[in-house]
Amino acid sequence: MIVENYEKSIFPLVGGLGTLFAVIAGLLAMGLALLKRKKDMKNEA
């Protein structure tokens, strides 16, 4: 009974952290892509 409650409370937490990590990783990737594009534009200009 205690194990079941523990699993029920831990799975949403892991899922939330996984989603948060995916969002942060996506934002970092977008930010790096934008920075790279800006650098490329400066080099071309």
N, C-alpha and C positions, 0 to 999 in steps of 0.2 A: 504493500500500500504506500509506504513512504517512497519507495523507488519509483512507483508510477507517478506520484506527485512531482518528484524531482525531475523526471524526464519531461513531464508536461511543462514545467517551469523553465527548463534549460533549452528546449528546442526553439521556442520563440526568441529567446535571447541570442542563440547562435544564429538564427535566421536574420534577426535584426542587425547583428554585427556584420554578417556576411553582406547584407544589402548595403549597409553603411560603407563598408570597405569597397564594394563595387562602385558605389557612387563617387567616393573620394578618388579611386583609381581612375575613373572616367574623367573626372574634372582635371586631375593632374595631367592625363594624356592630352586632353584638349588644350590645356594651358601650355604644355610643352610644344605642341604642334603650332599654336599661335605664335609663340616666341620664335620658333624655328623659321616660320613664314616671314615674320618681321625682319629677322636677320638676313634671310635670303633677299628680301626686297631691298634692304639697305645695300647689300653687296652688289645687286644689279644696278641700282641707281648711280 
